[in-house]
Amino acid sequence: MEKDVDTLATIVRIIAPLVAAILVGNWFMSEIKKARFKGAPWYQAYVSIPGLLIILAVLLLPIILWIIKT
């Protein structure tokens, strides 16, 4: 029984970040579509909330992993 709980916890730990990435990615794509429709500059989507979340993840994730590893 305990092995089943561990397996389920592992599956949830794998799926949760994937679902979050899909949601943020779709949100970002909708911001890109809105910016293109309005004729805004190419960088407009990157200064929106999902764009900033993606930029922070790309910049901070390696730093966090480096801190944890040391």
TAGIGI-V721914 format. One record per pair of residues at least 6 apart in sequence whose ideal C-beta (glycine too) atoms are under 7 Angstrom apart, sorted by sequence separation. I is the first residue (numbers start at 1). J is the second residue. D is the distance in Angstrom with one decimal. If there is no record, write none. Layout:
i & j & d
I & J & D
I & J & D
This chain:
i & j & d
45 & 51 & 5.2
35 & 44 & 4.0
46 & 55 & 6.7
35 & 45 & 4.9
32 & 45 & 4.4
31 & 45 & 4.4
28 & 45 & 6.5
31 & 48 & 4.5
31 & 50 & 5.9
31 & 51 & 6.5
28 & 50 & 4.0
27 & 50 & 4.2
28 & 51 & 6.0
24 & 50 & 5.2
28 & 54 & 6.1
24 & 53 & 5.7
24 & 54 & 6.6
